[in-house]
Amino acid sequence: MLNSCKLDQMASVVTRKRRLKTVTALMVFAMACAHAAAPDYRLQSLGNGVWAAIASDDGLAGGNAGFVVGDDGVLVIDTFQDPRPAQALLAGIRKVTGLPIRFVVNTHYHLDHVNGNDVFRAAGATIVAHRNVREWMRTENIKMLDPPVTAEKKARVASLTLPDVVHDSHLDLYLGSRRIEVRYFPGHTGGDSVVWIPDAKILFAGDMLWKEHVPNLIDATTAAWVESLDAMQKDYKPAAWVPGHGGIASGNDVQTFRTYLVELRAGVQRELAAGRSGDAVVRALLAGMQAKYGKWGFFKDYAAAGILQTADEWRRTKRLPVAPGR
């Protein structure tokens, strides 16, 4: 039989365990609440009726979006990776203007830029994109799903709202007298559009530009991408560049991002020429990249994969989405 001292000791231990469990539960709850309270994006006015929605790296929005207010309607650029922040963006637009949502431009097909299309289609928008976006949205996006890849996630991709109007190289859209230029540039996916607002001198670059974020190169042709960045800097001299990821950028930020791609290409080419392949190329380059770019967003997600994908590009073994009719 246990004496009273031992009983008291046991009770004390049980009490401490209960307290520990309570504290742990409260910490988990607080962390969950903090995450839930974290904004998916922040809405930033760029002036002249142009707004950018800058996504949080850890939120539901995924990638940046934005909108332009014209004489007789609104044009939206990209629709996030989840319908919930898309609904919030629609509500935010309604606080700015009651004009109809006339157009959505998808800058490319990746899930984090198109998964709110249905929200804006229901609001009356015509969805515009490069021709390849319509062809790839419901097929190539399977590989963009985070694990576990469930039947529910696959069904969502299979039901994504497709563009209504497509272009092969360029398209002008009008909001009354306000002209907005949509133009194709190769590099990130083979189906990328940028959106230029001439009267405001603002360019929505989509994922053709990442500010202080390591890019996803899963569909990229980096050689063409560097050339496109050169052409974009020549053709557009905006007061503001809105990237697909990261905050509002300047011409210097475009050059910094270009340097990242050029250095990556050169480093991979050098290691391949030295006879290295696979993980050996990653080991040879990753430490140096981390020293220079390790504080960039998504470094852990995309840096090593980008080295391998660039090696495949140099060897011409990289699997890329195939454009229709090819």
Sine and cosine of phi, psi and omega as CSV:
sin_phi,cos_phi,sin_psi,cos_psi,sin_omega,cos_omega
0.00,0.00,0.65,-0.76,-0.01,-1.00
-0.98,0.21,0.67,-0.74,0.08,-1.00
-0.99,0.16,0.14,-0.99,-0.10,-1.00
-0.91,0.42,-0.55,0.84,0.00,-1.00
-0.89,0.46,-0.73,0.69,0.01,-1.00
-0.90,0.44,-0.61,0.79,0.05,-1.00
-0.89,0.46,-0.67,0.75,0.03,-1.00
-0.89,0.45,-0.66,0.75,0.02,-1.00
-0.89,0.46,-0.70,0.71,0.02,-1.00
-0.89,0.46,-0.68,0.73,0.02,-1.00
-0.88,0.48,-0.63,0.78,0.01,-1.00
-0.90,0.44,-0.68,0.74,0.02,-1.00
-0.89,0.46,-0.72,0.69,0.01,-1.00
-0.86,0.51,-0.68,0.73,-0.01,-1.00
-0.88,0.47,-0.69,0.72,0.00,-1.00
-0.89,0.46,-0.66,0.75,0.01,-1.00
-0.89,0.45,-0.67,0.74,0.02,-1.00
-0.90,0.44,-0.67,0.75,0.03,-1.00
-0.89,0.46,-0.67,0.74,0.00,-1.00
-0.88,0.47,-0.70,0.71,0.03,-1.00
-0.89,0.46,-0.64,0.77,0.00,-1.00
-0.91,0.42,-0.71,0.70,0.02,-1.00
-0.88,0.47,-0.69,0.72,0.01,-1.00
-0.88,0.47,-0.70,0.72,0.01,-1.00
-0.88,0.47,-0.66,0.76,0.01,-1.00
-0.91,0.41,-0.62,0.79,0.03,-1.00
-0.90,0.43,-0.70,0.71,0.03,-1.00
-0.88,0.48,-0.69,0.72,0.01,-1.00
-0.88,0.47,-0.69,0.73,-0.01,-1.00
-0.89,0.45,-0.67,0.74,0.02,-1.00
-0.89,0.45,-0.67,0.75,0.01,-1.00
-0.90,0.44,-0.66,0.75,0.02,-1.00
-0.91,0.41,-0.64,0.77,0.01,-1.00
-0.90,0.44,-0.66,0.75,0.03,-1.00
-0.91,0.42,-0.68,0.74,-0.02,-1.00
-0.91,0.42,-0.54,0.84,-0.04,-1.00
-0.98,0.18,-0.31,0.95,-0.02,-1.00
-0.90,0.45,0.74,-0.67,-0.03,-1.00
-0.93,0.36,0.60,-0.80,0.06,-1.00
-0.96,0.28,-0.48,0.87,0.02,-1.00
-0.33,-0.94,0.24,-0.97,0.13,-0.99
-0.84,-0.54,0.67,-0.74,-0.03,-1.00
-1.00,-0.02,0.80,-0.60,-0.09,-1.00
-0.80,-0.60,0.83,-0.55,0.05,-1.00
-0.98,0.20,0.77,-0.63,0.06,-1.00
-0.97,-0.22,0.08,1.00,-0.03,-1.00
1.00,0.09,0.24,-0.97,0.04,-1.00
0.85,0.52,0.52,0.86,0.02,-1.00
0.95,0.30,0.38,0.93,0.00,-1.00
-0.90,-0.44,0.74,-0.67,-0.03,-1.00
-0.78,-0.63,0.63,-0.78,0.10,-1.00
-0.93,-0.37,0.65,-0.76,0.10,-0.99
-0.95,-0.33,0.98,-0.22,-0.11,-0.99
-1.00,-0.03,0.91,-0.42,-0.13,-0.99
-0.97,0.25,0.58,-0.81,0.20,-0.98
-0.98,0.20,0.65,-0.76,-0.01,-1.00
-0.88,0.47,-0.46,0.89,-0.08,-1.00
-0.97,-0.24,0.05,1.00,-0.06,-1.00
-1.00,-0.06,-0.09,-1.00,-0.04,-1.00
-0.99,0.14,-0.26,0.97,-0.08,-1.00
-0.93,0.38,-0.66,0.75,0.07,-1.00
1.00,0.05,-0.92,0.39,0.00,-1.00
-0.78,-0.63,0.26,-0.96,-0.03,-1.00
-0.93,0.38,0.37,-0.93,0.07,-1.00
-0.60,-0.80,-0.17,-0.98,0.05,-1.00
0.06,-1.00,0.02,-1.00,0.07,-1.00
-0.43,-0.90,0.37,-0.93,-0.02,-1.00
-0.80,-0.60,0.76,-0.65,0.04,-1.00
-0.98,-0.19,0.82,-0.57,0.03,-1.00
-0.93,-0.38,-0.31,-0.95,-0.04,-1.00
-0.93,0.38,-0.64,0.77,-0.14,-0.99
-0.79,-0.62,0.23,0.97,0.00,-1.00
0.08,-1.00,-0.10,-1.00,-0.09,-1.00
-0.81,-0.58,0.63,-0.77,0.15,-0.99
-0.92,-0.40,0.76,-0.65,0.00,-1.00
-0.95,-0.30,0.66,-0.75,0.06,-1.00
-0.94,-0.34,0.92,-0.38,0.02,-1.00
0.91,0.41,0.36,-0.93,-0.20,-0.98
-0.69,-0.72,0.36,0.93,0.10,-0.99
0.96,0.29,0.04,-1.00,-0.05,-1.00
-0.99,-0.17,0.04,1.00,-0.03,-1.00
-0.53,-0.85,0.64,-0.76,-0.01,-1.00
-0.89,0.45,-0.41,0.91,-0.06,-1.00
-0.92,0.40,-0.77,0.64,0.10,-0.99
-0.92,0.40,-0.43,0.90,0.09,-1.00
-0.90,0.44,-0.67,0.74,0.07,-1.00
-0.89,0.46,-0.64,0.77,0.02,-1.00
-0.91,0.41,-0.62,0.78,0.03,-1.00
-0.91,0.42,-0.67,0.74,0.05,-1.00
-0.86,0.51,-0.68,0.73,0.04,-1.00
-0.90,0.44,-0.60,0.80,0.04,-1.00
-0.91,0.41,-0.63,0.78,0.06,-1.00
-0.89,0.46,-0.66,0.75,-0.02,-1.00
-0.90,0.44,-0.42,0.91,0.08,-1.00
-0.97,0.25,-0.40,0.92,0.00,-1.00
-1.00,0.03,-0.66,0.75,-0.08,-1.00
-0.44,-0.90,0.49,-0.87,0.10,-1.00
-0.99,-0.13,0.10,1.00,0.02,-1.00
-0.91,0.41,0.47,-0.88,-0.05,-1.00
-0.92,0.40,0.50,-0.87,0.12,-0.99
-0.99,0.16,0.96,-0.28,-0.11,-0.99
-1.00,-0.03,-0.65,0.76,-0.08,-1.00
-0.68,-0.73,0.50,-0.87,0.30,-0.95
-0.84,-0.54,0.75,-0.66,0.15,-0.99
-0.95,-0.30,0.87,-0.49,0.16,-0.99
-1.00,0.05,0.87,-0.49,-0.04,-1.00
-0.95,0.31,-0.39,0.92,0.12,-0.99
-0.20,-0.98,-0.04,-1.00,-0.19,-0.98
-1.00,0.01,-0.20,0.98,-0.13,-0.99
-0.84,0.55,0.56,-0.83,-0.19,-0.98
-0.85,0.53,-0.56,0.83,-0.07,-1.00
-0.96,0.27,0.05,1.00,0.03,-1.00
-0.84,-0.54,-0.03,1.00,-0.13,-0.99
-0.72,-0.69,-0.09,1.00,-0.19,-0.98
-0.98,0.21,-0.02,1.00,0.13,-0.99
-0.95,-0.31,0.24,0.97,-0.02,-1.00
-0.82,0.58,-0.64,0.77,-0.06,-1.00
-0.90,0.44,-0.51,0.86,0.02,-1.00
-0.88,0.47,-0.68,0.73,-0.06,-1.00
-0.99,0.10,-0.47,0.88,0.14,-0.99
-0.88,0.48,-0.69,0.73,0.02,-1.00
-0.90,0.44,-0.43,0.90,0.03,-1.00
-1.00,0.08,0.00,1.00,0.09,-1.00
0.96,-0.29,0.08,1.00,-0.09,-1.00
-0.98,0.21,0.56,-0.83,0.24,-0.97
-1.00,-0.04,0.77,-0.63,-0.08,-1.00
-0.99,-0.13,0.76,-0.65,-0.11,-0.99
-0.84,-0.54,0.62,-0.78,0.04,-1.00
-0.25,-0.97,0.13,-0.99,0.16,-0.99
-0.91,0.42,0.47,-0.88,-0.06,-1.00
-0.81,0.59,-0.63,0.78,-0.05,-1.00
-0.92,0.40,-0.43,0.90,0.02,-1.00
-0.89,0.46,-0.70,0.72,0.03,-1.00
-0.89,0.45,-0.61,0.79,-0.04,-1.00
-0.95,0.31,-0.54,0.84,-0.17,-0.99
-0.97,-0.22,-0.28,0.96,-0.19,-0.98
-0.84,0.54,-0.68,0.74,-0.09,-1.00
-1.00,-0.05,-0.09,1.00,0.00,-1.00
-0.93,-0.37,-0.82,0.57,-0.07,-1.00
-0.94,0.33,-0.35,0.94,-0.03,-1.00
-0.95,0.30,-0.20,0.98,0.07,-1.00
-0.85,0.53,-0.65,0.76,-0.03,-1.00
-0.95,0.30,-0.19,0.98,0.01,-1.00
-1.00,0.00,-0.09,1.00,-0.04,-1.00
-0.96,0.29,0.66,-0.75,0.10,-0.99
-0.97,0.25,0.62,-0.78,0.05,-1.00
-0.93,0.36,0.46,-0.89,-0.07,1.00
-0.97,0.25,0.64,-0.77,0.00,-1.00
-1.00,0.09,0.99,-0.10,-0.09,-1.00
-1.00,0.03,0.24,-0.97,0.07,-1.00
-0.88,0.47,-0.58,0.82,0.01,-1.00
-0.90,0.44,-0.68,0.73,0.02,-1.00
-0.91,0.42,-0.67,0.74,0.03,-1.00
-0.88,0.47,-0.63,0.77,0.01,-1.00
-0.91,0.42,-0.61,0.80,0.04,-1.00
-0.89,0.46,-0.71,0.71,0.02,-1.00
-0.89,0.47,-0.66,0.75,-0.02,-1.00
-0.91,0.41,-0.31,0.95,-0.04,-1.00
-0.94,-0.33,0.16,0.99,-0.01,-1.00
-0.83,0.56,0.61,-0.79,-0.03,-1.00
-0.98,0.22,0.88,-0.48,-0.11,-0.99
-0.99,0.11,0.37,-0.93,0.11,-0.99
-0.87,0.49,0.55,-0.83,0.07,-1.00
-1.00,0.00,-0.53,0.85,-0.06,-1.00
-0.80,-0.61,0.74,-0.67,-0.01,-1.00
-0.83,-0.56,0.36,-0.93,0.06,-1.00
-0.70,-0.71,0.32,-0.95,0.04,-1.00
-0.97,-0.23,-0.45,0.89,-0.03,-1.00
-0.61,-0.79,-0.66,0.75,-0.02,-1.00
-0.32,-0.95,0.33,-0.94,-0.03,-1.00
-0.34,-0.94,0.68,-0.73,0.11,-0.99
-0.97,-0.26,0.71,-0.70,0.05,-1.00
-0.87,-0.50,0.53,-0.85,-0.07,-1.00
-0.82,-0.57,0.72,-0.69,0.18,-0.98
-0.93,-0.36,0.99,0.14,-0.18,-0.98
0.93,0.37,-0.85,-0.53,0.01,-1.00
-1.00,0.07,-0.12,0.99,-0.06,-1.00
-1.00,0.08,0.88,-0.47,-0.03,-1.00
-0.99,-0.12,0.68,-0.73,0.03,-1.00
-0.79,-0.61,0.79,-0.61,-0.07,-1.00
-0.99,-0.17,0.76,-0.65,0.07,-1.00
-0.90,-0.43,0.82,-0.57,-0.10,-0.99
-0.68,-0.74,0.64,-0.77,0.00,-1.00
-0.99,0.13,0.67,-0.74,0.16,-0.99
-0.69,-0.73,0.74,-0.68,0.06,-1.00
-0.98,0.18,0.42,-0.91,0.09,-1.00
0.51,-0.86,-0.91,0.41,-0.12,-0.99
-0.97,0.22,-0.74,0.67,-0.02,-1.00
-0.75,-0.67,-0.23,0.97,-0.16,-0.99
1.00,0.07,0.12,0.99,0.04,-1.00
-0.52,-0.86,0.59,0.81,-0.12,-0.99
-1.00,-0.05,0.67,-0.74,0.14,-0.99
-0.89,-0.46,0.59,-0.81,0.20,-0.98
-0.94,-0.35,0.42,-0.91,-0.06,-1.00
-0.86,-0.51,0.88,-0.47,-0.08,-1.00
-0.93,-0.37,0.79,-0.62,0.07,-1.00
-0.95,-0.30,0.99,-0.12,-0.17,-0.99
-0.87,0.49,-0.67,0.75,-0.10,-1.00
-0.96,0.30,-0.31,0.95,0.05,-1.00
-0.97,-0.24,-0.20,0.98,-0.05,-1.00
0.81,0.59,0.79,0.62,0.03,-1.00
-0.79,-0.62,0.71,-0.71,0.02,-1.00
-0.88,-0.47,0.85,-0.53,0.22,-0.98
-1.00,0.02,0.95,-0.31,-0.15,-0.99
-1.00,-0.02,-0.11,0.99,-0.08,-1.00
0.84,0.55,-0.51,-0.86,-0.03,-1.00
-1.00,0.10,0.22,0.98,0.22,-0.98
-0.95,0.32,-0.22,0.98,0.05,-1.00
-0.66,-0.75,0.74,-0.67,0.10,-1.00
-0.82,-0.57,0.84,-0.54,0.02,-1.00
-1.00,-0.08,0.89,-0.45,0.03,-1.00
0.79,0.62,0.59,0.80,0.10,-1.00
-0.68,-0.73,0.68,-0.73,0.07,-1.00
-0.96,0.27,0.77,-0.64,-0.11,-0.99
-0.98,0.18,0.44,-0.90,0.18,-0.98
-0.99,0.17,0.87,-0.50,-0.07,-1.00
-0.95,-0.30,0.32,0.95,-0.12,-0.99
-0.85,0.52,-0.56,0.83,0.00,-1.00
-0.92,-0.39,0.16,0.99,-0.22,-0.97
-0.99,0.15,0.51,-0.86,0.26,-0.96
-0.89,-0.47,0.99,-0.13,-0.19,-0.98
-0.93,0.37,-0.50,0.87,0.04,-1.00
-0.88,0.48,-0.73,0.68,0.04,-1.00
-0.92,0.39,-0.55,0.83,-0.02,-1.00
-0.89,0.46,-0.71,0.70,0.02,-1.00
-0.87,0.49,-0.69,0.73,0.03,-1.00
-0.89,0.46,-0.63,0.78,0.02,-1.00
-0.91,0.42,-0.65,0.76,0.04,-1.00
-0.88,0.47,-0.62,0.78,0.07,-1.00
-0.88,0.47,-0.69,0.72,-0.01,-1.00
-0.92,0.40,-0.64,0.77,0.00,-1.00
-0.90,0.43,-0.64,0.77,0.02,-1.00
-0.92,0.38,-0.52,0.85,0.03,-1.00
-0.97,0.24,-0.67,0.74,-0.10,-0.99
-0.98,0.19,-0.54,0.84,-0.08,-1.00
-0.85,-0.53,0.82,-0.57,0.08,-1.00
-0.87,-0.49,0.93,0.35,-0.12,-0.99
-0.98,0.17,0.37,-0.93,0.18,-0.98
-0.95,0.32,-0.40,0.91,-0.02,-1.00
-0.53,-0.85,0.67,-0.74,0.15,-0.99
-0.94,-0.34,0.77,-0.64,0.08,-1.00
-0.98,-0.21,0.94,-0.33,-0.02,-1.00
-0.98,0.18,0.13,-0.99,0.09,-1.00
-0.96,0.29,-0.46,0.89,0.02,-1.00
-0.58,-0.82,0.67,-0.74,-0.04,-1.00
0.99,-0.16,0.12,-0.99,-0.08,-1.00
-0.98,0.20,0.02,-1.00,-0.01,-1.00
-0.84,0.54,0.70,-0.71,-0.16,-0.99
-0.91,-0.42,0.31,-0.95,0.08,-1.00
-0.90,-0.43,0.04,-1.00,0.08,-1.00
-0.86,0.51,-0.56,0.83,0.04,-1.00
-0.90,0.43,-0.60,0.80,0.03,-1.00
-0.92,0.40,-0.59,0.80,0.06,-1.00
-0.88,0.47,-0.68,0.73,0.00,-1.00
-0.91,0.41,-0.62,0.78,0.04,-1.00
-0.89,0.45,-0.67,0.75,0.02,-1.00
-0.92,0.39,-0.66,0.76,0.06,-1.00
-0.85,0.53,-0.67,0.74,0.01,-1.00
-0.87,0.49,-0.63,0.78,0.05,-1.00
-0.84,0.54,-0.76,0.66,-0.03,-1.00
-0.90,0.43,-0.67,0.75,-0.02,-1.00
-0.90,0.43,-0.70,0.72,0.01,-1.00
-0.91,0.41,-0.64,0.77,0.04,-1.00
-0.88,0.48,-0.74,0.67,0.00,-1.00
-0.87,0.49,-0.71,0.70,-0.04,-1.00
-0.92,0.40,-0.67,0.75,0.00,-1.00
-0.90,0.43,-0.70,0.72,0.02,-1.00
-0.90,0.43,-0.68,0.73,0.02,-1.00
-0.87,0.50,-0.66,0.75,0.00,-1.00
-0.89,0.45,-0.70,0.72,-0.03,-1.00
-0.94,0.35,-0.60,0.80,0.06,-1.00
-0.90,0.43,-0.65,0.76,0.02,-1.00
-0.90,0.43,-0.45,0.89,0.03,-1.00
-0.99,0.13,0.01,1.00,0.07,-1.00
1.00,-0.06,0.11,0.99,0.02,-1.00
-1.00,0.07,0.37,-0.93,0.03,-1.00
-0.44,-0.90,0.27,-0.96,0.09,-1.00
0.83,0.56,-0.71,-0.71,-0.07,-1.00
-0.90,0.44,-0.40,0.92,0.03,-1.00
-0.90,0.43,-0.57,0.82,0.06,-1.00
-0.93,0.37,-0.66,0.75,0.03,-1.00
-0.87,0.49,-0.74,0.68,-0.02,-1.00
-0.88,0.48,-0.57,0.82,-0.03,-1.00
-0.95,0.32,-0.47,0.89,-0.15,-0.99
-0.94,-0.34,-0.45,0.89,-0.24,-0.97
-0.91,0.42,-0.64,0.77,-0.04,-1.00
-0.89,0.46,-0.69,0.72,0.03,-1.00
-0.90,0.44,-0.64,0.77,0.04,-1.00
-0.91,0.42,-0.63,0.78,-0.01,-1.00
-0.91,0.42,-0.61,0.79,0.02,-1.00
-0.88,0.48,-0.56,0.83,-0.06,-1.00
-0.99,-0.11,-0.59,0.80,-0.14,-0.99
-0.85,-0.53,0.16,0.99,-0.11,-0.99
-0.89,0.45,-0.38,0.92,0.02,-1.00
-1.00,0.07,-0.09,1.00,0.03,-1.00
-0.93,0.36,0.50,-0.87,0.10,-1.00
-0.88,0.47,0.53,-0.85,0.08,-1.00
0.93,0.37,0.24,0.97,-0.02,-1.00
-0.85,0.53,-0.74,0.67,-0.02,-1.00
-0.92,0.40,-0.45,0.89,-0.05,-1.00
-0.98,0.22,-0.65,0.76,-0.26,-0.96
-0.84,-0.54,-0.25,0.97,-0.13,-0.99
-0.90,0.43,-0.80,0.60,-0.02,-1.00
-0.91,0.42,-0.69,0.72,0.02,-1.00
-0.87,0.49,-0.61,0.79,0.00,-1.00
-0.90,0.44,-0.57,0.82,0.06,-1.00
-0.89,0.45,-0.75,0.66,0.00,-1.00
-0.89,0.45,-0.65,0.76,-0.02,-1.00
-0.93,0.36,-0.57,0.82,0.05,-1.00
-0.94,0.33,-0.57,0.82,0.10,-1.00
-0.88,0.47,-0.68,0.73,0.05,-1.00
-0.89,0.46,-0.61,0.80,0.03,-1.00
-0.90,0.44,-0.70,0.72,0.02,-1.00
-0.88,0.47,-0.60,0.80,-0.02,-1.00
-0.99,0.11,-0.07,1.00,-0.02,-1.00
0.88,0.48,0.58,0.82,0.05,-1.00
-0.91,-0.41,0.08,1.00,-0.08,-1.00
-0.96,0.28,0.72,-0.69,0.06,-1.00
-0.99,0.13,0.86,-0.51,0.01,-1.00
-0.86,-0.52,0.46,-0.89,0.10,-0.99
-0.85,0.53,0.61,-0.79,-0.03,-1.00
-0.99,-0.13,0.80,-0.61,0.02,-1.00
-0.93,0.37,0.51,-0.86,-0.02,-1.00
-0.87,0.49,0.61,-0.80,0.03,-1.00
0.99,0.12,0.10,1.00,-0.01,-1.00
-0.91,-0.41,0.00,0.00,0.00,0.00
